[in-house]
Amino acid sequence: MGWTNQEMARYVASLFPSYSSVNLGIGLPSLVAEEIPTEKSIMIHSENGVLGVMGRPTKEAVSATLINAGKETISIKKGASFFDSSLSFGMIRGGHIDYCVLGAMEVDSEGSLANWMIPGKKLTGMGGAMDLVNGAKSVIIMMSHFTKNGERKLLKETKLPLTGKSVVQEVITNLGHFRPINGKFQIIELAPGVTEADCLLPD
């Protein structure tokens, strides 16, 4: 029931207009790079200093010096550019990124996002997420609908420390596409075989 990770990535890719600039977070969002049609001419930005990411490299073309922010090897498209961290974050903070796609632990009905720490567990840092949710023109969350323990990740109010308050425009899970608006999650589209009851959305 629901979408596979690749189907989720394909759905997210379909939301980008041609010629958009897009930043993809680590984990599930990184799969989106492989699902973007080349004719859309999307420029993928990585905050470690690359504009023009094109997905996974072939075994023959892989280079240890070409990586994304998640330290995964990447390939690049014609016209790609490289720059230092200060310029990269200047692009983000200056509002030059159209979309960012991030994973999440929790999203609430006001569009607030928690995706960087669970109190009491190992802390690796927020990375560029705080800058991205405030600098990108549109924030899309791509995540599983429930935790491994079966707990809801779409909540009335987040319980974990926030990455950003009221910053999320769209949420894509394996069960469907949801939009936080007016204190509720609006259902935009459900994955095949999924009903509204399956989603356990907060009141």
Secondary structure as the mmCIF struct_conf table of DSSP 4:
data_model
#
loop_
_struct_conf.conf_type_id
_struct_conf.id
_struct_conf.beg_label_comp_id
_struct_conf.beg_label_asym_id
_struct_conf.beg_label_seq_id
_struct_conf.end_label_comp_id
_struct_conf.end_label_asym_id
_struct_conf.end_label_seq_id
HELX_RH_AL_P HELX_RH_AL_P1 ASN A 5 SER A 14
TURN_TY1_P TURN_TY1_P1 LEU A 15 LEU A 15
BEND BEND1 PHE A 16 PHE A 16
HELX_LH_PP_P HELX_LH_PP_P1 PRO A 17 PRO A 17
TURN_TY1_P TURN_TY1_P2 SER A 18 TYR A 19
STRN STRN1 SER A 21 LEU A 24
BEND BEND2 ILE A 26 GLY A 27
HELX_RH_3T_P HELX_RH_3T_P1 LEU A 28 GLU A 35
BEND BEND3 ILE A 36 ILE A 36
HELX_RH_3T_P HELX_RH_3T_P2 THR A 38 LYS A 40
STRN STRN2 MET A 43 SER A 46
TURN_TY1_P TURN_TY1_P3 GLU A 47 GLY A 49
STRN STRN3 VAL A 50 GLY A 55
HELX_LH_PP_P HELX_LH_PP_P2 ARG A 56 THR A 58
TURN_TY1_P TURN_TY1_P4 LYS A 59 ALA A 61
TURN_TY1_P TURN_TY1_P5 ALA A 64 THR A 65
STRN STRN4 ILE A 67 ILE A 67
TURN_TY1_P TURN_TY1_P6 ALA A 69 GLY A 70
BEND BEND4 LYS A 71 LYS A 71
STRN STRN5 THR A 73 THR A 73
STRN STRN6 SER A 75 PHE A 82
HELX_RH_AL_P HELX_RH_AL_P2 SER A 85 ARG A 93
TURN_TY1_P TURN_TY1_P7 GLY A 94 GLY A 95
BEND BEND5 ASP A 98 ASP A 98
STRN STRN7 TYR A 99 LEU A 102
BEND BEND6 MET A 105 MET A 105
STRN STRN8 GLU A 106 ASP A 108
TURN_TY1_P TURN_TY1_P8 SER A 109 GLU A 110
STRN STRN9 LEU A 113 ALA A 114
BEND BEND7 TRP A 116 TRP A 116
TURN_TY1_P TURN_TY1_P9 PRO A 119 GLY A 120
BEND BEND8 LYS A 121 LYS A 121
TURN_TY1_P TURN_TY1_P10 GLY A 127 GLY A 128
HELX_RH_AL_P HELX_RH_AL_P3 ALA A 129 GLY A 135
BEND BEND9 ALA A 136 LYS A 137
STRN STRN10 SER A 138 MET A 142
BEND BEND10 HIS A 145 HIS A 145
STRN STRN11 PHE A 146 PHE A 146
TURN_TY1_P TURN_TY1_P11 LYS A 148 ASN A 149
BEND BEND11 GLY A 150 GLY A 150
STRN STRN12 ARG A 152 ARG A 152
BEND BEND12 LYS A 153 LYS A 153
STRN STRN13 LEU A 154 LEU A 155
BEND BEND13 LYS A 156 GLU A 157
BEND BEND14 LEU A 160 LEU A 160
HELX_LH_PP_P HELX_LH_PP_P3 PRO A 161 LEU A 162
BEND BEND15 THR A 163 THR A 163
STRN STRN14 GLY A 164 GLY A 164
BEND BEND16 LYS A 165 SER A 166
STRN STRN15 GLU A 170 THR A 173
TURN_TY1_P TURN_TY1_P12 ASN A 174 LEU A 175
STRN STRN16 GLY A 176 ILE A 181
TURN_TY1_P TURN_TY1_P13 ASN A 182 GLY A 183
STRN STRN17 LYS A 184 LEU A 190
HELX_LH_PP_P HELX_LH_PP_P4 ALA A 191 ALA A 191
TURN_TY1_P TURN_TY1_P14 PRO A 192 GLY A 193
HELX_RH_AL_P HELX_RH_AL_P4 GLU A 196 CYS A 199
#
